[in-house]
């Protein structure tokens, strides 16, 4: 009797599937596992990817490569984890994709499955400390504010734009230039 999609799904739908028992579905489950990986349920796709690595067949690599290209990192992590169950040459094919993944968790799981130190992967994902650029040197001001310039047409003590008439117009004590006394 052929293995059906429903049988494979039933084996994986539990929160904690019995993967060893599910692997007994054999190679006939692989096309169904691949369609689950390519489907829209990331949790089911992750379980399908892991199960594919437990089925001893060269076509398991196709399922894991599909999982390694999945947009959800949990599916890619499951693919990375499952590579430990593959023969070394098949695992290497899948790890070539996973080791270049943008997600450091995927790369770390791939390294762990290969027997490498995942801590190195995490450290390599941390951005290097970049020393701050030194502050630019302020331009010399000769005692003037930035943008301040000499003005031959402004009498001493006046601000640019202020006229002598405005300065003498308001004589009330405590008023700012241009402020008018209350009537």
Secondary structure, DSSP 8 states (H G I E B T S, - for coil): ----HHHHHHHH-STT--HHHHHTTGGGGHHHHHHHHHSS-HHHHHHHHHHHHHS-STTHHHHHHHHHT-SSHHHHHHHHHHGGGS-HHHHHHHHHHHTT-S-HHHHHHHHHHTT--HHHHHHHHS---------------TTS-TT----TTS-TT--TT--HHHHHH---TT--TT-----
